[in-house]
Amino acid sequence: MAIKNITEVKHHLMLCNGGTCANKGAEEATARIRACVQDEGLDAEVHTTKTYCNGRCQDGPVVIVLPEGTWYKQITADKARKLVQQHLVRGKEVDDWVLYRYGEATLNPAQPNVG
């Protein structure tokens, strides 16, 4: 296994792949996010870590972008490219997908599926 030069990392993504998130497509989302990071040539600047629980199962799959402290909700493989291009390339959060930002007093939880 290669050893990453972390001195160039600008963003660290914590990608939840726990049981509930996995049932909601987290494995596919993780693979697509990593592919998009590579496609954008951001391998040196972005590090990803699969986690087994980010503590917000009802909002999953959850992706936390550090150091900003932006928590994204319901991130699927279909959302991966937009997340990478807008947040990591352009530096703009995808507001509709934000669950929480460090320092905020409230959450923007996912709406339950009605059906």
SVG drawing of the C-alpha trace seen along z (x, -y; Angstrom):
<svg xmlns="http://www.w3.org/2000/svg" viewBox="-48 -29 52 32">
<polyline fill="none" stroke="black" stroke-width="0.4" points="0.0,0.0 1.3,-3.4 1.9,-6.0 0.1,-9.3 2.0,-12.6 -0.5,-14.3 1.3,-17.6 -0.6,-18.5 -4.1,-17.6 -6.6,-20.5 -9.8,-18.5 -10.5,-15.3 -13.8,-13.5 -15.3,-11.2 -17.6,-8.9 -20.0,-6.9 -20.3,-3.3 -22.0,-1.9 -24.9,0.5 -27.8,-1.9 -25.8,-4.1 -24.6,-1.0 -28.2,0.0 -28.9,-3.5 -26.0,-3.2 -23.0,-4.4 -20.6,-1.9 -21.5,-3.2 -21.4,-6.8 -17.9,-6.3 -16.6,-4.7 -18.1,-7.4 -16.7,-10.2 -13.2,-8.7 -13.5,-8.3 -14.5,-12.0 -11.7,-13.2 -9.3,-11.3 -11.0,-12.6 -10.6,-16.1 -6.9,-15.5 -7.4,-16.2 -5.7,-13.0 -3.0,-15.0 -5.3,-17.6 -8.2,-15.3 -8.1,-12.4 -11.0,-10.1 -11.7,-7.8 -14.5,-5.3 -16.1,-5.4 -18.5,-2.9 -20.8,-5.4 -21.0,-9.2 -23.9,-9.1 -26.7,-10.4 -28.1,-7.2 -31.5,-8.8 -29.7,-11.4 -27.4,-9.0 -25.3,-8.4 -23.5,-11.2 -20.3,-12.8 -18.3,-15.2 -15.9,-17.6 -13.0,-18.8 -11.6,-21.2 -14.7,-23.2 -16.9,-21.0 -19.7,-20.7 -21.9,-17.6 -23.8,-16.5 -26.9,-14.3 -28.3,-11.7 -25.2,-11.6 -25.7,-9.1 -23.5,-8.1 -25.6,-10.4 -24.7,-13.4 -20.9,-12.6 -19.8,-14.6 -21.7,-17.7 -20.3,-17.5 -16.8,-17.1 -17.0,-19.8 -18.9,-22.4 -17.4,-22.0 -13.9,-20.7 -13.1,-22.4 -15.1,-25.6 -15.2,-26.0 -18.9,-26.4 -21.1,-24.2 -24.1,-22.4 -26.6,-24.2 -29.6,-21.9 -27.6,-18.9 -26.1,-20.4 -27.1,-18.8 -24.9,-20.8 -22.0,-23.3 -19.6,-23.6 -20.7,-26.4 -24.4,-26.4 -27.1,-26.0 -29.5,-24.0 -29.6,-21.0 -31.2,-20.6 -32.2,-16.9 -33.4,-14.8 -37.1,-14.6 -38.6,-11.2 -39.8,-9.4 -43.5,-9.7 -45.1,-7.1"/>
</svg>
